[in-house]
Amino acid sequence: MKIFCAKLKKESNALTRKPIPGELGEKILNNISQEAWNMWLQQQTMLINEHRLASFEPETQEFLKTQMLRYLFGDEQVSPEKYQPNKKN
């Protein structure tokens, strides 16, 4: 199934199930493509690693939720402040 992805601003393959529980999961399911969700998962991993976060801590979960909303539904890039991508030779 295809949806118009709010992140990518184009029609793309839909997620097959809610990625998280509740109303927010429903919103993501209806508005975010599989491609954009995969991009978020990579971004989330980078945030966890760069900030040395413990994903089980409530503060970390709230931080990641805020960053996810900014990334998926805003026009903001959520990379860590001093993040420098690896340059490929």
CORWO-V640533 format. One record per residue. N is the residue number from 0. RES is the residue in three letters. D_CENTER is the distance of its C-alpha to the mean C-alpha in whole Angstrom. Layout:
n:N res:RES d_center:D_CENTER
n:N res:RES d_center:D_CENTER
This chain:
n:0 res:MET d_center:20
n:1 res:LYS d_center:19
n:2 res:ILE d_center:17
n:3 res:PHE d_center:17
n:4 res:CYS d_center:13
n:5 res:ALA d_center:12
n:6 res:LYS d_center:10
n:7 res:LEU d_center:12
n:8 res:LYS d_center:15
n:9 res:LYS d_center:17
n:10 res:GLU d_center:18
n:11 res:SER d_center:16
n:12 res:ASN d_center:16
n:13 res:ALA d_center:15
n:14 res:LEU d_center:13
n:15 res:THR d_center:16
n:16 res:ARG d_center:15
n:17 res:LYS d_center:13
n:18 res:PRO d_center:11
n:19 res:ILE d_center:11
n:20 res:PRO d_center:15
n:21 res:GLY d_center:16
n:22 res:GLU d_center:16
n:23 res:LEU d_center:12
n:24 res:GLY d_center:12
n:25 res:GLU d_center:15
n:26 res:LYS d_center:13
n:27 res:ILE d_center:10
n:28 res:LEU d_center:12
n:29 res:ASN d_center:15
n:30 res:ASN d_center:13
n:31 res:ILE d_center:10
n:32 res:SER d_center:11
n:33 res:GLN d_center:11
n:34 res:GLU d_center:10
n:35 res:ALA d_center:7
n:36 res:TRP d_center:6
n:37 res:ASN d_center:7
n:38 res:MET d_center:6
n:39 res:TRP d_center:3
n:40 res:LEU d_center:5
n:41 res:GLN d_center:8
n:42 res:GLN d_center:6
n:43 res:GLN d_center:6
n:44 res:THR d_center:10
n:45 res:MET d_center:11
n:46 res:LEU d_center:10
n:47 res:ILE d_center:12
n:48 res:ASN d_center:15
n:49 res:GLU d_center:16
n:50 res:HIS d_center:16
n:51 res:ARG d_center:18
n:52 res:LEU d_center:16
n:53 res:ALA d_center:17
n:54 res:SER d_center:15
n:55 res:PHE d_center:18
n:56 res:GLU d_center:18
n:57 res:PRO d_center:18
n:58 res:GLU d_center:17
n:59 res:THR d_center:14
n:60 res:GLN d_center:13
n:61 res:GLU d_center:13
n:62 res:PHE d_center:12
n:63 res:LEU d_center:9
n:64 res:LYS d_center:9
n:65 res:THR d_center:10
n:66 res:GLN d_center:7
n:67 res:MET d_center:4
n:68 res:LEU d_center:7
n:69 res:ARG d_center:8
n:70 res:TYR d_center:6
n:71 res:LEU d_center:6
n:72 res:PHE d_center:9
n:73 res:GLY d_center:11
n:74 res:ASP d_center:12
n:75 res:GLU d_center:11
n:76 res:GLN d_center:10
n:77 res:VAL d_center:9
n:78 res:SER d_center:11
n:79 res:PRO d_center:14
n:80 res:GLU d_center:17
n:81 res:LYS d_center:19
n:82 res:TYR d_center:17
n:83 res:GLN d_center:19
n:84 res:PRO d_center:18
n:85 res:ASN d_center:20
n:86 res:LYS d_center:23
n:87 res:LYS d_center:24
n:88 res:ASN d_center:28
